[in-house]
Amino acid sequence: MTEPSTTPAGADGTGTPVTTAPPTPRTAARRGPVVAALMLGMGLAAIDGTIVSTAVPQIVGDLGGLAVFSWLFSGYLLAVTVTLPVYGKLSDTFGRKPVLVAGIVLFLIGSLLCAAAWNMASLIAFRVVQGLGGGALQGTVQTIAADLYPLKERPKIQARLSSVWAASSVAGPAVGGLLAGYADWRWIFLINLPIGLVALWLITRHLVEPERPTPRSKPRIDWAGALAVFATGALLITALVQGGVAWPWLSAPSLGLFGGAATLGALTVVIERRAAEPIIPGWVWRRRTIAAVNLSLGALGLLMVAPTVFLPTYAQSVLGLGPIAAGFVLSTWTLSWPISAALSNRVYNRIGFRLTAILGISLALLLLLAFPFLPFPGEPWQPALLMLLLGAALGLFQLPLIVGVQSTVPYEERGTTTASVLFCRQVGQSVGAALFGAVANGVLAARLGGDTDLDTLARALDAPASLTADTMDALRRAVDAAVDWVYLGAAAAAALALLALLTLAPRRFPVLKETARDDD
């Protein structure tokens, strides 16, 4: 067996030490059709949440279930998050293609069932089925993208996927509103079918995976570990999503869910240590590079909640904008993020992955700290400009870490590594939604008294005729203060990401040298 040898630092153009390993099997395919399929698959997963959100009034009006409609989003998020590690391990064990095909098929079955739902309970159940497919889409698309392109070209595909995510974030609410208003809300699920079928055809026809070496023994699936990971994640995400909404944080349901998650988490660790092929291998956390990236992108998920969840409310309640204009204030970061990501290779090729990510998150930290200093009530261009710059900073932060960590592992570990990164980011978003929601409501309660929450206040400000000028000003200032504190919390999350990079990440990522590709 050939032993790896180390070549001088910077030989790969990233300023990082390069380990020359035996040639890693790479996905043999015509890249064009496969990339198109990956973009369609990413589009399905990215547009799902935003396209459904605008149709909620029509869905509730048709099916009822106002008290539990939030589970349309929570159920989907739960299924996606807890299945990511499982799909990552399966893609490393059995190949990317069968996992992605199964994910697309499951997502389309879920979409068809959602369109046929007869009440809110059935729709929520079918959204979970959609989420089970969405978990395979998110993780496997990112992994195949890394398989297709060598290190120097990887920003191209990542920029394309980021562009799909950005376009979906902007187009989703508009498409969902049009379908719900002028057709029927069921079409927001049926529209997935032609897109998914095209992606499925392209994948089955054009993606040809490399021949995998015959294993010495039959691969064993860690079903006990998969079930334990799923159950632990289910309890934790449910506690985070429903705590403070469906029941108080210190109530029996919250304490029971968190206690159950902690118990199952400990059991998961025991099961995974004994498993021959664990779903979440110990090396995911023992390797400094992967651990640092996981923690950093977990913090990214945390801080992303501030703009995506709270900025639209700020724009409407404080700045007095309509929903469309408020959406534009938020969407500016979706314009700069993919551009910055696409150009980030020009930076990390010079100074390395770690320093590039440190530069990006440091800029993001300063921009998040600047938000509370915006004037009251201010002009819409001010937060829009901050968001434009924040998107550029986060593009410079996220993509080098994903590309970098994928380049430190061989083909047979890339699915697990990518899934662990995405899993941490998803958990960060769930924690952020719960934490920052509590922060905002706590600030409002301190300023206004009682059990006032941000949603109730926003609805009150939507009907200004029933409020005096002084009351309107007091409520707007309270919302402004609450969102300011949320952004300070997001800045603290950025500081945690910076700390993880400074203390855990190696100065130079141990990149594996890859063989060049000649296909297109």
C-alpha positions in Angstrom: 0.0 0.0 0.0 1.4 3.4 -1.0 2.0 5.7 1.9 1.0 9.3 1.6 3.9 11.8 1.3 3.8 15.5 2.1 4.8 18.1 -0.5 5.8 21.7 0.3 3.2 24.0 1.6 1.4 25.9 -1.1 1.8 23.4 -3.8 -1.9 23.3 -4.3 -2.2 27.0 -4.7 -4.0 27.5 -1.3 -1.0 28.1 0.9 -1.8 24.9 2.8 0.2 21.8 3.2 -0.6 19.1 0.6 -0.8 15.4 1.3 -0.2 13.3 -1.8 -2.4 10.2 -1.4 -3.1 7.3 -3.7 -5.5 8.5 -6.4 -9.0 9.1 -5.0 -11.8 7.7 -7.2 -13.7 10.6 -8.7 -17.2 10.6 -10.2 -17.0 9.8 -13.9 -19.6 11.8 -15.6 -20.3 14.5 -18.2 -20.4 17.4 -15.8 -22.8 19.7 -17.6 -26.0 17.5 -17.3 -25.1 16.4 -13.8 -24.5 20.0 -12.6 -27.9 20.9 -14.1 -29.4 18.1 -12.1 -27.7 19.2 -8.9 -28.9 22.8 -9.4 -32.5 21.5 -9.9 -32.2 19.4 -6.8 -30.8 22.2 -4.7 -33.6 24.4 -6.0 -36.2 22.0 -4.8 -34.8 22.0 -1.3 -34.1 25.7 -1.2 -37.4 27.0 -2.4 -39.5 24.7 -0.3 -39.7 26.8 2.9 -40.3 30.2 1.3 -42.9 29.0 -1.3 -45.0 27.4 1.4 -44.8 30.4 3.9 -46.8 32.8 1.6 -49.6 30.2 1.1 -50.3 29.6 4.8 -53.5 31.8 5.0 -55.0 29.8 2.1 -53.9 26.5 3.5 -55.4 27.2 6.9 -58.6 28.6 5.3 -59.0 25.4 3.4 -57.8 22.7 5.9 -58.1 24.5 9.3 -55.6 23.7 12.0 -54.4 27.3 12.8 -53.1 26.2 16.2 -50.6 23.7 14.7 -49.8 25.1 11.2 -46.2 26.0 12.4 -45.5 22.3 12.2 -45.7 22.6 8.4 -42.2 24.1 8.8 -41.1 22.5 12.0 -41.8 19.0 10.7 -40.0 19.5 7.5 -37.0 21.1 9.3 -36.9 18.2 11.8 -36.9 15.5 9.1 -34.1 17.3 7.1 -31.9 17.9 10.1 -32.0 14.5 11.8 -31.5 12.6 8.5 -28.4 14.5 7.3 -25.9 12.3 9.2 -27.6 9.1 8.1 -27.6 10.0 4.5 -24.0 11.2 4.6 -22.9 7.8 6.0 -25.0 5.9 3.5 -23.5 7.9 0.6 -20.0 6.9 1.7 -21.0 3.3 2.1 -23.2 2.6 -0.9 -22.4 5.6 -3.3 -23.9 9.0 -3.9 -26.2 8.1 -6.8 -28.6 5.7 -5.0 -28.9 8.0 -2.1 -29.7 11.0 -4.3 -32.1 9.1 -6.4 -33.9 7.8 -3.3 -34.0 11.4 -1.9 -35.5 12.8 -5.0 -38.1 10.1 -5.3 -39.0 10.4 -1.6 -39.3 14.2 -1.9 -41.6 13.9 -5.0 -43.8 11.3 -3.3 -44.0 13.7 -0.3 -44.9 16.6 -2.6 -47.6 14.6 -4.3 -49.1 13.5 -1.0 -49.0 17.1 0.3 -51.0 18.2 -2.7 -53.6 15.5 -1.9 -53.8 16.3 1.9 -57.3 16.4 3.3 -56.6 18.1 6.7 -53.8 19.8 8.5 -52.6 16.7 10.3 -52.2 14.8 7.0 -50.4 17.7 5.4 -47.9 17.9 8.4 -47.3 14.2 8.1 -46.6 14.4 4.4 -44.3 17.4 4.9 -42.2 15.1 7.1 -42.1 12.7 4.2 -40.9 15.6 2.0 -38.2 16.4 4.7 -36.9 12.9 4.7 -36.2 13.3 1.0 -34.9 16.9 1.5 -32.2 15.6 3.9 -30.8 13.4 1.1 -31.0 16.3 -1.4 -29.1 18.8 0.7 -26.2 16.7 1.8 -25.7 14.5 -1.3 -25.9 17.5 -3.7 -23.0 19.2 -1.9 -21.0 16.0 -1.7 -21.4 15.2 -5.5 -20.4 18.8 -6.3 -17.1 18.2 -4.4 -16.6 14.9 -6.2 -17.1 16.4 -9.6 -14.6 19.3 -9.3 -11.0 19.4 -8.2 -10.0 21.9 -5.5 -9.2 24.8 -7.8 -12.5 24.6 -9.7 -14.8 23.9 -6.7 -15.8 27.5 -6.2 -17.5 27.4 -9.6 -20.0 24.8 -8.6 -20.4 26.2 -5.1 -21.2 29.6 -6.6 -23.8 28.1 -8.9 -25.4 26.3 -6.0 -25.3 29.5 -3.9 -27.0 31.4 -6.8 -29.8 28.8 -6.9 -30.2 29.3 -3.1 -30.3 33.1 -3.6 -32.8 33.0 -6.5 -35.0 30.5 -4.6 -35.1 32.8 -1.5 -36.3 35.7 -3.7 -38.6 33.8 -6.1 -40.2 31.5 -3.5 -42.5 34.0 -1.8 -43.5 35.5 -5.2 -44.3 32.1 -6.8 -46.1 30.8 -3.7 -48.2 34.0 -3.5 -49.1 33.8 -7.2 -50.1 30.1 -7.1 -52.1 30.5 -3.8 -53.8 33.6 -5.0 -54.6 32.8 -8.6 -54.6 29.0 -8.8 -54.7 26.7 -5.7 -52.3 26.3 -2.8 -51.9 22.6 -3.8 -49.9 23.7 -6.9 -47.0 24.9 -4.7 -46.4 21.1 -4.1 -47.3 19.9 -7.6 -44.8 22.3 -9.2 -42.1 20.2 -7.7 -43.0 17.2 -9.8 -41.7 18.3 -13.3 -38.6 19.9 -11.8 -37.8 16.8 -9.8 -38.5 14.4 -12.6 -36.0 16.3 -14.9 -33.4 16.2 -12.2 -34.0 12.4 -11.6 -33.7 11.7 -15.4 -30.4 13.7 -15.6 -28.9 11.9 -12.6 -29.9 8.4 -13.6 -28.7 9.0 -17.2 -25.5 10.9 -16.8 -24.1 10.3 -13.3 -21.8 7.3 -13.4 -19.9 6.7 -10.2 -16.5 5.3 -10.1 -16.1 1.6 -9.4 -15.8 1.1 -5.7 -13.3 -1.4 -4.4 -14.8 -4.7 -3.3 -15.1 -4.6 0.5 -13.5 -7.4 2.5 -16.7 -7.9 4.3 -20.3 -7.0 3.5 -21.0 -3.4 4.6 -23.1 -3.2 7.7 -25.6 -0.5 8.3 -25.6 0.9 11.8 -29.3 0.8 12.2 -29.2 1.2 16.0 -27.0 4.3 15.6 -29.2 5.8 12.9 -32.3 5.3 15.1 -30.6 6.8 18.1 -29.4 9.9 16.1 -32.9 10.3 14.6 -34.6 10.1 18.0 -32.1 12.4 19.7 -32.4 15.0 17.0 -36.2 14.7 16.9 -36.5 15.5 20.6 -33.9 18.3 20.6 -35.4 20.1 17.5 -38.9 19.7 18.8 -37.9 21.2 22.1 -36.1 24.1 20.4 -38.9 24.8 17.9 -41.9 24.5 20.2 -40.4 25.8 23.4 -41.7 29.3 24.2 -44.3 28.9 21.5 -46.5 25.9 22.2 -45.5 25.8 25.9 -43.3 27.8 28.3 -39.6 27.1 28.4 -39.6 25.9 32.0 -42.8 23.8 31.6 -43.0 20.0 31.9 -43.0 19.4 28.1 -39.8 21.5 27.5 -38.0 20.0 30.4 -39.1 16.5 29.4 -38.0 16.9 25.8 -34.6 18.4 26.8 -34.0 15.7 29.4 -35.0 13.0 26.9 -32.7 14.5 24.3 -29.8 14.5 26.7 -30.4 10.9 27.7 -30.7 9.7 24.2 -27.6 11.7 23.2 -25.6 9.9 25.8 -27.0 6.6 24.6 -26.1 7.5 21.0 -22.5 8.1 22.0 -22.3 4.6 23.6 -23.9 3.0 20.6 -21.6 4.8 18.1 -18.5 3.9 20.1 -19.4 0.2 19.8 -20.6 0.2 16.2 -18.3 -1.3 13.5 -19.4 1.4 11.0 -21.0 4.2 13.1 -23.3 6.8 11.5 -21.4 9.6 13.2 -17.8 8.4 13.4 -15.6 9.7 16.2 -13.1 11.1 13.8 -15.6 13.8 12.8 -14.8 15.5 16.2 -11.3 14.2 16.8 -9.9 15.9 13.7 -9.2 19.5 14.5 -10.1 20.8 11.0 -13.5 19.1 10.8 -14.4 20.0 14.4 -13.5 23.7 13.9 -15.5 23.9 10.7 -18.5 22.1 12.3 -18.5 24.6 15.3 -17.9 27.6 13.0 -20.8 26.7 10.7 -23.0 25.9 13.6 -22.4 29.4 14.8 -23.2 30.6 11.2 -26.6 28.9 11.4 -27.2 30.7 14.7 -26.4 34.2 13.4 -28.3 33.7 10.1 -31.5 33.7 12.1 -31.2 37.4 13.0 -31.6 38.7 9.4 -33.8 36.0 8.0 -36.3 35.9 10.8 -36.2 39.3 12.4 -35.2 41.8 9.7 -38.5 41.6 7.7 -40.4 42.4 10.9 -38.0 45.3 11.6 -38.5 46.6 8.0 -42.3 46.5 8.3 -42.8 47.6 11.9 -40.0 50.1 12.3 -39.4 51.4 8.8 -43.0 51.2 7.8 -42.4 49.2 4.6 -44.8 46.9 2.8 -44.0 43.1 2.6 -42.5 43.3 -0.9 -40.2 46.2 0.0 -39.3 44.5 3.3 -38.4 41.4 1.3 -36.1 43.5 -0.9 -34.2 44.8 2.2 -33.5 41.2 3.2 -32.8 39.9 -0.3 -29.8 42.2 -0.9 -27.6 39.7 0.9 -28.6 37.0 -1.5 -27.1 39.1 -4.3 -23.7 39.6 -2.7 -23.3 36.2 -1.0 -22.9 34.0 -4.2 -20.7 36.7 -5.9 -18.4 36.8 -2.9 -18.3 33.0 -2.7 -17.4 32.7 -6.4 -14.5 35.1 -5.9 -13.3 33.7 -2.6 -10.8 31.3 -4.3 -8.8 34.3 -5.3 -8.3 35.1 -1.6 -7.8 31.6 -0.2 -5.4 30.7 -3.0 -3.2 33.4 -1.6 -3.7 33.3 2.2 -5.3 29.9 2.8 -8.7 28.7 3.9 -8.4 29.6 7.6 -7.3 33.2 7.2 -9.9 33.8 4.5 -12.7 32.5 6.8 -11.3 34.6 9.6 -11.4 37.7 7.4 -15.0 37.0 6.4 -16.3 36.3 9.9 -14.4 39.3 11.3 -16.1 41.6 8.8 -19.5 40.0 9.6 -18.9 40.6 13.3 -18.3 44.3 12.7 -21.4 44.6 10.4 -23.7 42.9 13.0 -22.4 45.2 15.7 -23.1 48.2 13.5 -26.8 47.3 13.2 -27.8 48.7 16.6 -26.2 52.0 15.7 -28.6 52.6 12.8 -30.7 55.7 13.4 -34.3 55.4 14.4 -36.4 55.0 12.3 -33.8 55.4 9.6 -34.0 54.9 5.9 -34.5 51.5 4.1 -31.2 51.8 2.3 -29.2 51.7 5.5 -30.1 48.1 6.6 -30.2 47.1 2.9 -26.6 48.2 2.6 -25.6 46.4 5.8 -27.2 43.2 4.5 -25.4 43.6 1.1 -22.1 43.8 2.9 -23.0 41.0 5.3 -23.7 38.7 2.4 -20.3 39.4 0.9 -18.6 38.8 4.3 -20.4 35.5 4.9 -19.7 34.3 1.3 -16.1 34.9 2.1 -16.5 32.9 5.3 -18.7 29.9 4.5 -17.4 28.7 1.1 -13.7 28.4 2.0 -14.6 26.3 5.0 -16.8 23.9 3.1 -14.4 23.6 0.2 -11.5 23.4 2.6 -12.9 20.7 4.8 -14.1 18.6 1.8 -10.5 18.8 0.5 -9.0 17.3 3.6 -10.8 13.9 3.4 -10.8 11.2 0.8 -13.8 10.2 -1.4 -15.0 7.6 1.0 -15.3 10.0 3.9 -16.6 13.1 2.1 -20.3 12.3 2.4 -20.0 11.9 6.2 -17.9 15.0 6.5 -20.2 17.2 4.4 -23.3 15.9 6.2 -21.8 16.7 9.6 -21.1 20.3 8.5 -24.7 20.8 7.2 -26.1 19.1 10.3 -24.3 21.5 12.6 -25.5 24.5 10.6 -29.1 23.2 10.7 -28.9 22.7 14.5 -27.5 26.2 14.8 -30.5 27.6 13.0 -32.9 25.8 15.3 -31.0 26.9 18.4 -30.9 30.5 17.0 -34.6 30.6 16.3 -35.4 29.5 19.9 -32.7 31.7 21.6 -33.3 34.9 19.7 -37.0 34.6 19.9 -36.7 34.4 23.7 -34.3 37.4 23.6 -36.7 39.5 21.5 -39.7 38.7 23.6 -37.7 39.3 26.8 -36.8 42.8 25.6 -40.4 43.6 24.6 -41.7 42.4 28.0 -39.1 44.6 29.8 -40.0 47.7 27.8 -43.8 47.2 27.6 -44.7 44.9 30.4 -46.8 41.8 30.3 -46.4 38.8 27.9 -46.1 40.8 24.7 -44.3 39.0 21.9 -42.9 40.2 18.6 -45.6 38.6 16.4 -48.4 40.2 18.4 -46.7 43.6 18.3 -46.1 43.4 14.6 -49.8 42.6 14.0 -50.8 45.6 16.1 -48.6 47.9 14.1 -50.2 46.6 10.9 -53.4 48.3 12.1 -52.2 51.8 13.0 -55.7 53.3 12.9 -56.5 51.8 16.3 -53.4 53.3 17.9 -52.4 56.8 19.0 -49.3 58.4 17.6 -47.5 58.1 21.0 -48.5 54.4 21.3 -47.3 53.8 17.7 -43.9 55.4 18.5 -43.5 53.4 21.7 -44.3 50.1 20.0 -41.9 50.9 17.1 -39.1 51.8 19.5 -39.7 48.6 21.4 -39.4 46.5 18.2 -36.3 48.4 17.2 -34.7 47.7 20.6 -35.7 44.0 20.4 -34.2 43.5 17.0 -31.0 45.5 18.1 -30.5 42.9 20.9 -31.1 40.1 18.5 -28.3 41.4 16.2 -26.0 41.8 19.2 -26.7 38.1 19.9 -25.9 37.3 16.3 -22.6 39.2 16.7 -21.9 37.0 19.7 -22.4 34.0 17.5 -20.0 35.4 15.0 -17.5 35.9 17.8 -17.9 32.2 18.7 -17.2 31.2 15.1 -14.1 33.4 15.1 -12.9 31.9 18.4 -13.3 28.4 17.0 -11.2 29.2 14.0 -8.5 30.9 16.1 -8.2 28.2 18.7 -9.2 24.9 17.0 -8.5 25.2 13.2 -5.0 24.4 12.1 -3.1 27.3 10.5 -3.1 25.4 7.2 -5.7 22.8 6.3 -4.1 19.4 5.5 -5.4 19.3 1.9 -5.2 16.0 0.0 -3.8 16.3 -3.5 -6.3 15.4 -6.1 -6.0 14.1 -9.6 -7.0 16.4 -12.4 -10.2 15.8 -14.4 -10.4 15.9 -18.2 -14.2 15.6 -18.6 -16.8 18.3 -18.9 
